[in-house]
């Protein structure tokens, strides 16, 4: 029981608390202690029922005082009737509203005179044991010192046995030469190793580049495989050249066929012309024969000489006509041969044309079957058919122009199929609930992506996208009312209330800062004024900041439905923009925090007046036109005013500390005096550094100044302390410091 009581008293702080008849009178102003104020309890059990006072004979405390202390502490749970101190036999204690339980002790150490005596004896025995241990440590250190001194003596004797300086110098020279040779060899070895490492690295890089270049190839990655691939590539290049040559021959044959057909038409025209000319010649021949007969008759009438002359002329003309007819017969036979050749070529060209038309028809049917799948949403509304070939060809030309780029020209069918397979595998997990499958269309030899959620009605990708967009629009319409209620509850009531309070508080800060700045009377007549101006809206769906702030300042119960809708639309537009930005960088939480930060809705604009000039905005160009002192004042005065406004939120006893490095540089004495007056008026505690500033002005009631003196770049500095009492500056010596202490 005694141990439990002692543990409870020790844990609660009552065991080692001060007891004094004078109470607080014995404590100094800077002291910090715990004492017991007597408040005897005459009803119920107290410590006086178990303990009795035994003060030392030389103590100033009386047994009665200690008895009152013991009766102040109740025994057991005092409950709410006694708000004082109490302890229990189980180790529980109570100090007013403070309750607790102490850990049990093995035995009591301080309660009881005999107990304290035994505790002192045990502590003395423990300290004597520690002293013996320390003495053993001292003896061990002494032995170690003796051993070290013996080692030093041996080292001194060995040093005396060392050889002379010449021998050491020669040995040192040989050692230095050997070291240089070894360093040269090591350097040569290092260069060899670096060269080998570079060669190995180049080989590894080349091998890695080869593997990256041959990634996906089935060619073995060794010299034999590459040699065989090069030979196959050369064979492929040769075959490709032959194919190109055959293609050129084919194109030349087509051109020859076209020229032959044109020549055949021209020959037919010529044959027709020659036939007409032959009939004309035959008519001429009959006419000549008739003339011959007439001439023969006339010859008979005229005489032989005339007849003979006319006969020779007619024979000559007949020979000429015969030669012309022979020439025409040859030309006709030649044209007939050419016509036969061209007809055979025309027959071959017609067969080739029929094959091409069949191929084109098959390709057109395959293309129409592919087109009717409506896989591309952009062309899903365009209708084409076999009956309207001109319209079909126009659509094909438009598709070719749109998709004829490097993305598809440089890829083969197998490459595009592999890309489709990879994209399908990436999206398959996310769209698992819709049953995506990659189906092979054997008729057209192509892969189809279908969603088999309904096996009887599989959907292509664009149909599923259209269905999902329709569902999304329906969900958006269903959630719009709940969305409006959420915006109204958060923006207008909870968040809006906090923003409204902060904006009103910030406006009060600005007004307070302007009052402080207007009170400044500088030597140049410079006066400053600060405005907290709202920013304009970024788009037509958003409200101007001034309009938004006016709505937030209103009582939510007084807002009209139109005003509430304007606020909700404003924040909905901002949150939509935040979602778009969050997809690119940062998180949505960070962007929501930024758009609800009311400080981003405003901007601070500083204005100034000088003399009789009107108030103007302090832009960079106008700031640069001010003097050095005016520039400093235009920075310090708003800074001090803003700091003072922020410090007004703290408790009255909190210190208002500021620190300045190279304080008030470039400010003249008159304005500097006003600056210190402003610091005094604002009740700032400040620390400043400067090369020339002392701060000894009549606007400063008291100030401690330290001058740092460092003579001739010494390795130490000297601090010289001064004290300004509001009237004069005094040097502070050690006596004054001790006296003030």
DAPENOR-V113538 format. One record per helix or strand. SS is the DSSP state (~ for helix, > for strand). FROM is the first residue (numbers start at 1). TO is the last residue. Records with the same first field share a line. If there is no record, write none. Layout:
# DAPENOR-V113538
SS=FROM-TO  FROM-TO
This chain:
# DAPENOR-V113538
~=2-12  23-26  47-49  63-72  113-160  165-213  223-302  304-371  377-379  389-403  406-409  413-428  432-434  461-518  545-553  556-558  561-584  588-595  598-601  620-625  628-647  669-681  711-713  734-740
>=18-18  35-35  46-46  74-75  85-87  92-95  98-101  436-441  446-451  459-460  526-534  602-610  616-617  657-661  685-689  703-709  718-724  729-731
